[in-house]
Amino acid sequence: MIRTATPADVPVVHAMIRDLAEYEKALDEVRTTPEQLHEALFGERPAAFAHIAEDAAGEPVGFALWFLNFSTWRGVHGIYLEDLYVRPEARGGGHGKALLRELARICVERGYERLEWSVLNWNKPSIDFYESLGARPQDEWTVYRLTDGALAALGGPAGV
């Protein structure tokens, strides 16, 4: 049901990234190309990793895309789950749980002490699902992000 993604999966992962963005009401923010995704996952220095959930017929129905982070407090790596998506028609079939179980297995096997991700505050079905697995929100932290003009201004020659 769960397998490591291969270069042949790039088009389907790209399509599901777009499906996820549409669900999250942010399709207009997706700029990723299949070529960028291929380079990130399978280039000379992979920056991200992906797993595919398949149905009984072997068709991809979901994916998890993740990368390593590092905890200075724990002194070890962890996994940051960037995207978890299961196609609507396959939800309830255990694919999301199986993808998270695989990432948790990798953490345990490699000695990583955290598996983390973000979820939109309005996404109650996902929040309920995550909490049913024992995940807990980190309410004391607020995510900040620099992008586009603000990132260019701070990282440019003048440095804001």
N, C-alpha and C positions, 0 to 999 in steps of 0.2 A: 504494500500500500504506500510506503514512503521510500523514496530513493533519492540519492544525490543527483542534482541537476547536471545535465550534460550540455555541451554547446548546441545540440539540436533542440534543446528546450527553450532557447532564448526567445524565439518568436511567441511562444505560448506564455512565457513569464511576462514578456513585455505587454501582451494583450491583457493579462490578468492585473498587471500594475495599473493599466488604464481603467479596467473595470473597478478596481478598488478605489481609485481616485474619483471615479464617477459616483460610487456609493458614498464617498466622503464629501461629495459636493465640491470637488476641487480639480476636476478634469482639466480645466484651463491652466493649471499649474504644472502639469506633467510636461517635461521637456526631454526626458530620457529617450534616447534612440536605441534601437536594437544593437547598433554597433557599440555604443557606450556601455550598454549592459553586458555585452559579450566581453569587452575589455575588462570591466570590473570583476567579472566572475571567472574568466578564463585567460586573461592576458598574462604577460610575463610576471607581473606582481599582483595577483588577485587581491582585491580590497574587500570583497564580499563573497558570501557563499550562499548557496540556495539548495533547498530540498523540494521535491515534488511529491504531492499526494496524487495517487492514481485510484480510479474506481476499479471495480471488478473486471472490467474489460480492458484495463491498462491505459485508459484515457486520463490525461492530466485534469484534475478538478480543483487543485489548490497548490499553493506554494508558500514557503517561508524563505525570506531573504534576510540574512543576518551578517554581522561582522563582530570582530573581537573588540571589547573595550578593556579597560584596566582599572582596578580599584586600588587607589593608594592606601585605603584603610584596611583592605584585606590582603594586599600585596600580591594579588593574582589576577589573571584575566577573567573575564566573564563574556557572556554573549549578549549583544544588543540585537534584539529582533526588530528590524526595520519595517518589515511588512509580513503580515500573515493574512492570507486570503483563501477562502474556499468559495467556489462558485455557488450561487444561490440554490441551484437545483441539487447540489450535493451536500448542502448543510444538514446537520443532524445525523450524518453517516459516520461520524467519528474521525473525519479527516483532520480537522483542526486540532483535536486532542492528540492525534497520532503525530502531527508535525511538532507540537510542543513537547510531547514525550521524547521525540528523537533529539530535540535540542537539549532537553534536560539530561538525557542519556549522555550526550557529548560533554556537557558540563561535568557530570559526575565522573566520567571516564578520564577526562583531562585534568581534573582537579580545579575547575573553574567554580567560583562560589556564588555567582549571580547569573540569572537569566532575567533580563529587563526589557521592557518595551513601553510604548506610549499608546494611549487609547483616547479617542475624542470623548469629551465629557458627555455628549449627547448619545453616544453609542451604547445604550443600555443592554441590548442583547449580547454584545461582546463583553461588557463589564461583568454581567451576570455569569457568562461562560468562564471568564478568567477567574473570578472569585470562587466558582464551583471547583476549580482545580487547586485552590489554596493560595492563589496570588492575591496580594494586597496592594492597594494604592499607596503611593508615597506622597501623601497630602502636604507634607511640610516642604516639598520642593516645587518650584515653578520652572518650567522649561523656558529658556530664552533662546532666541535665534537671530543671527545676522544673515541677511541675504541681499541680493541685488544691489541697489544704490548704497545702502548702509554698509554692507560688507566692502564694496569697492572704496567707499570713502575712508573707512578705517584702515583698510589694507593698502591703500594707495600711497603715493609718495608723501603727501601732506599728513596722512594719518589722523584725520579729524582733529 
